[in-house]
């Protein structure tokens, strides 16, 4: 009821313990707090908070238009309703190294278990679009160093994302991944890898967990968890998948409503009122309310 009972520091510690094991961790993207609760109920390992989803939710393209305040607000809303660790897309850190430091502390206060900072030019572009630009290596490393130095809870996972693959090729991505780890990154996120072999090349080059992005309609093939684990990947995110599923269903429903004048034929595909109330834990609120109003000295 209300908020999750697991404190943020325990979620961070749990995420690190899981990453120290053998399992591949799956983190579907939550487009709102209710979907985060569904992800937890379905037994996933964590929740991902996507910058692309937040932008889309605001009716904006994913080109660096969102602000730290907007990202922190949504991160806090999602992190507080689930016992799972939440990993958030912190884009380029919203500015120079000092901005990166503030970003880390604000998101840490929001209760996330980890975040990733990327090496694109600010403002950034969606990682699976053409025409990306990356900063020089020195700037990229300073961002990660600032992030690592700024965190107050050493359990907060700092993931370094690099988009170099699409700009300068795989060898450059491997070299930058190594340098980012040397600068203190707890994990690396090589964006837009073209094959399993490329993921394996990065994983073989570093001694920290590697994160894969399995986004639909992107540069990477949609590999299975078995394939990714065999390539050395330790975390996989599905950033926009639930939003795409939900919006696809919404489009079909609206088309039916315009065509038929009623949604009768769509009711069977809808989440029922009872199921929604179950997910929201309505009964716990009713029990709490009754206990308060029936209280006797």
C-alpha positions as CSV (number, residue, x, y, z in Angstrom):
1,X,0.0,0.0,0.0
2,X,1.2,3.5,-0.8
3,X,5.0,3.2,-1.1
4,X,7.3,0.2,-1.3
5,X,8.7,-0.9,2.0
6,X,12.3,-1.6,0.8
7,X,14.6,1.4,1.3
8,X,16.6,2.6,-1.7
9,X,19.9,1.6,-0.3
10,X,18.7,-2.0,0.1
11,X,17.5,-2.0,-3.5
12,X,20.9,-0.8,-4.6
13,X,22.7,-3.5,-2.6
14,X,20.3,-6.2,-4.0
15,X,21.0,-5.1,-7.6
16,X,24.8,-5.3,-7.0
17,X,24.4,-8.7,-5.4
18,X,22.5,-10.0,-8.4
19,X,25.1,-8.5,-10.8
20,X,27.8,-10.4,-8.9
21,X,26.0,-13.6,-9.7
22,X,25.5,-15.6,-12.9
23,X,22.0,-14.5,-14.0
24,X,21.1,-12.2,-16.8
25,X,18.9,-9.5,-15.4
26,X,15.9,-8.3,-17.3
27,X,14.6,-4.7,-16.8
28,X,11.5,-3.8,-18.8
29,X,10.8,-0.1,-19.2
30,X,7.9,1.3,-17.0
31,X,6.0,4.1,-18.7
32,X,4.3,5.0,-15.4
33,X,4.2,3.8,-11.8
34,X,1.3,1.4,-12.4
35,X,3.3,-0.4,-15.1
36,X,6.2,-0.6,-12.7
37,X,4.1,-2.5,-10.3
38,X,3.0,-4.9,-13.1
39,X,6.7,-5.5,-14.0
40,X,7.3,-6.4,-10.4
41,X,4.3,-8.7,-10.2
42,X,5.4,-10.6,-13.3
43,X,8.7,-11.5,-11.7
44,X,11.3,-9.3,-13.5
45,X,14.6,-8.3,-12.0
46,X,14.3,-4.5,-12.1
47,X,12.5,-1.6,-13.7
48,X,14.0,0.7,-16.4
49,X,13.0,4.3,-16.7
50,X,13.6,5.5,-20.3
51,X,14.3,9.0,-21.4
52,X,12.7,8.2,-24.7
53,X,9.5,7.1,-22.9
54,X,9.4,10.2,-20.7
55,X,9.9,12.4,-23.7
56,X,7.1,10.6,-25.6
57,X,4.8,10.8,-22.6
58,X,5.3,14.6,-22.7
59,X,4.6,14.6,-26.4
60,X,8.2,15.4,-27.2
61,X,10.8,13.7,-29.4
62,X,13.9,12.1,-27.7
63,X,16.3,14.9,-28.6
64,X,17.3,16.2,-25.2
65,X,14.3,18.4,-24.5
66,X,13.4,17.0,-21.1
67,X,14.8,18.5,-17.9
68,X,16.5,17.0,-14.8
69,X,13.4,18.0,-12.8
70,X,11.1,16.1,-15.1
71,X,13.3,13.0,-15.1
72,X,13.7,13.1,-11.3
73,X,10.0,13.5,-10.7
74,X,9.0,10.5,-12.8
75,X,11.9,8.5,-11.4
76,X,10.7,9.1,-7.9
77,X,7.1,8.2,-8.7
78,X,8.2,4.9,-10.2
79,X,10.9,3.9,-7.7
80,X,8.7,4.5,-4.7
81,X,5.9,2.0,-5.8
82,X,8.0,-1.0,-6.4
83,X,10.3,-3.2,-4.4
84,X,12.5,-3.7,-7.5
85,X,15.6,-1.7,-8.2
86,X,15.1,1.1,-10.8
87,X,17.6,2.1,-13.4
88,X,17.1,5.5,-15.0
89,X,18.3,7.0,-18.2
90,X,20.1,10.2,-17.2
91,X,21.0,11.2,-20.8
92,X,24.2,13.3,-20.9
93,X,23.8,14.3,-17.2
94,X,22.1,17.5,-18.3
95,X,25.2,19.6,-18.9
96,X,28.9,19.8,-17.9
97,X,30.5,17.7,-15.1
98,X,29.1,19.9,-12.3
99,X,25.6,19.4,-13.8
100,X,26.3,15.6,-14.0
101,X,27.2,15.6,-10.3
102,X,24.0,17.4,-9.4
103,X,22.0,15.0,-11.6
104,X,23.4,12.0,-9.7
105,X,22.5,13.5,-6.3
106,X,19.0,14.5,-7.4
107,X,18.3,11.1,-8.9
108,X,19.9,9.4,-5.8
109,X,17.4,11.3,-3.7
110,X,14.6,10.1,-6.0
111,X,15.4,6.6,-4.9
112,X,16.8,4.9,-8.0
113,X,19.2,2.1,-7.7
114,X,21.3,3.2,-10.7
115,X,21.6,5.5,-13.7
116,X,23.4,5.7,-16.9
117,X,25.3,8.7,-18.4
118,X,26.2,8.8,-22.1
119,X,28.9,10.3,-24.2
120,X,26.8,12.0,-26.8
121,X,27.0,15.7,-27.5
122,X,24.6,17.7,-25.5
123,X,21.7,17.9,-26.4
124,X,21.6,14.2,-27.4
125,X,19.6,12.2,-29.9
126,X,17.9,8.8,-29.6
127,X,20.6,6.2,-29.6
128,X,19.1,4.4,-32.6
129,X,18.8,7.4,-34.9
130,X,21.4,8.3,-37.5
131,X,23.4,11.5,-37.2
132,X,24.6,11.1,-33.6
133,X,27.7,12.9,-32.4
134,X,29.8,11.9,-29.5
135,X,32.1,14.1,-27.3
136,X,35.8,13.5,-27.1
137,X,37.1,10.9,-24.7
138,X,38.3,13.4,-22.1
139,X,34.8,14.9,-21.8
140,X,33.2,11.5,-21.6
141,X,35.6,10.4,-18.9
142,X,35.0,13.6,-16.9
143,X,31.3,13.0,-16.9
144,X,31.7,9.5,-15.4
145,X,34.3,10.7,-12.9
146,X,31.9,13.4,-11.8
147,X,29.1,10.9,-11.5
148,X,31.1,8.5,-9.4
149,X,32.5,11.2,-7.1
150,X,29.1,12.8,-6.6
151,X,27.2,9.8,-5.3
152,X,26.8,9.6,-1.5
153,X,25.6,6.0,-1.4
154,X,28.5,3.9,-2.9
155,X,25.8,1.3,-3.7
156,X,24.3,3.6,-6.4
157,X,25.2,1.9,-9.8
158,X,26.8,4.3,-12.3
159,X,26.6,2.9,-15.8
160,X,28.6,4.5,-18.6
161,X,26.8,4.4,-22.0
162,X,28.8,4.9,-25.1
163,X,27.4,5.7,-28.6
164,X,30.8,5.6,-30.3
165,X,29.9,2.4,-32.2
166,X,27.6,4.2,-34.6
167,X,30.2,7.0,-35.2
168,X,33.7,5.4,-35.2
169,X,33.1,1.7,-35.2
170,X,33.4,-1.3,-32.9
171,X,37.1,-0.9,-32.1
172,X,36.6,2.6,-30.9
173,X,33.6,1.5,-28.8
174,X,35.7,-1.2,-27.1
175,X,38.5,1.3,-26.4
176,X,36.1,3.8,-24.9
177,X,34.4,1.2,-22.8
178,X,37.7,0.3,-21.3
179,X,38.5,3.9,-20.6
180,X,35.1,4.5,-19.0
181,X,35.6,1.5,-16.7
182,X,39.0,2.9,-15.7
183,X,37.3,6.1,-14.8
184,X,35.1,4.4,-12.3
185,X,32.0,3.1,-14.2
186,X,30.4,0.2,-12.4
187,X,28.9,-1.1,-15.7
188,X,29.0,-0.3,-19.4
189,X,26.2,0.2,-21.9
190,X,27.4,-0.1,-25.5
191,X,24.5,1.4,-27.5
192,X,23.4,0.1,-30.9
193,X,25.5,-3.0,-31.3
194,X,25.1,-4.6,-34.6
195,X,25.6,-8.3,-33.6
196,X,26.1,-10.7,-30.8
197,X,29.7,-10.8,-31.6
198,X,30.0,-7.1,-31.0
199,X,28.4,-7.5,-27.5
200,X,30.8,-10.3,-26.8
201,X,33.8,-8.1,-27.9
202,X,32.8,-5.4,-25.4
203,X,32.1,-7.9,-22.6
204,X,35.4,-9.6,-23.2
205,X,37.3,-6.3,-23.0
206,X,36.0,-5.1,-19.6
207,X,35.6,-6.6,-16.1
208,X,32.3,-5.0,-15.2
209,X,28.7,-6.0,-16.3
210,X,27.6,-5.1,-19.8
211,X,24.1,-3.8,-20.5
212,X,22.2,-4.5,-23.8
213,X,19.4,-2.4,-25.1
214,X,16.7,-4.5,-26.9
215,X,14.5,-1.8,-28.3
216,X,12.2,-2.6,-31.2
217,X,12.7,-0.9,-34.6
218,X,16.3,-0.1,-33.7
219,X,19.8,-0.8,-34.9
220,X,20.2,-4.1,-32.9
221,X,18.4,-7.3,-33.6
222,X,16.1,-8.5,-30.9
223,X,18.2,-11.2,-29.4
224,X,16.9,-13.6,-26.8
225,X,18.1,-13.7,-23.2
226,X,19.8,-17.0,-23.9
227,X,21.8,-15.4,-26.8
228,X,22.7,-12.3,-24.8
229,X,23.9,-14.3,-21.8
230,X,26.1,-16.5,-24.0
231,X,27.6,-13.2,-25.3
232,X,28.5,-12.1,-21.8
233,X,25.7,-9.6,-21.3
234,X,24.6,-9.2,-17.7
235,X,21.6,-6.7,-18.0
236,X,19.1,-6.2,-20.7
237,X,16.6,-3.3,-20.9
238,X,13.4,-3.1,-23.0
239,X,12.9,0.6,-22.8
240,X,9.9,1.5,-24.9
241,X,8.2,-2.0,-25.3
242,X,5.4,-1.5,-22.8
243,X,4.6,1.9,-24.1
244,X,4.5,0.6,-27.7
245,X,2.2,-2.2,-26.7
246,X,-0.1,0.1,-24.8
247,X,-0.2,2.8,-27.5
248,X,-0.8,0.1,-30.2
249,X,-3.8,-1.2,-28.2
250,X,-5.0,2.4,-27.7
251,X,-4.9,3.2,-31.4
252,X,-6.9,0.0,-32.2
253,X,-9.5,0.8,-29.6
254,X,-9.9,4.4,-30.8
255,X,-10.3,3.2,-34.4
256,X,-13.0,0.8,-33.2
257,X,-14.8,3.5,-31.3
258,X,-14.8,5.8,-34.4
259,X,-15.9,3.0,-36.7
260,X,-18.5,1.2,-34.5
261,X,-19.6,4.0,-32.1
262,X,-19.0,1.7,-29.2
263,X,-16.1,-0.3,-27.6
264,X,-18.1,-3.5,-27.0
265,X,-15.9,-5.6,-29.2
266,X,-12.8,-4.3,-27.4
267,X,-13.9,-5.1,-23.9
268,X,-12.5,-8.6,-23.9
269,X,-9.0,-7.2,-24.5
270,X,-9.2,-4.7,-21.7
271,X,-7.9,-5.0,-18.2
272,X,-10.9,-5.6,-16.1
273,X,-11.9,-3.3,-13.2
274,X,-11.3,-6.2,-10.8
275,X,-7.8,-6.8,-12.2
276,X,-6.9,-3.1,-11.9
277,X,-8.1,-2.9,-8.3
278,X,-6.0,-6.0,-7.6
279,X,-2.9,-4.4,-9.0
280,X,-3.6,-1.2,-7.1
281,X,-4.2,-3.3,-3.9
282,X,-7.6,-1.6,-3.2
283,X,-8.4,-4.1,-0.4
284,X,-5.4,-2.9,1.6
285,X,-6.6,0.7,1.5
286,X,-10.1,-0.3,2.5
287,X,-8.7,-2.3,5.4
288,X,-6.5,0.7,6.5
289,X,-9.5,3.0,6.2
290,X,-11.7,0.8,8.2
291,X,-9.1,0.4,11.0
292,X,-8.7,4.1,11.3
293,X,-12.4,4.9,11.5
294,X,-13.2,1.9,13.7
295,X,-10.4,2.8,16.1
296,X,-11.3,2.6,19.8
297,X,-9.3,3.5,22.9
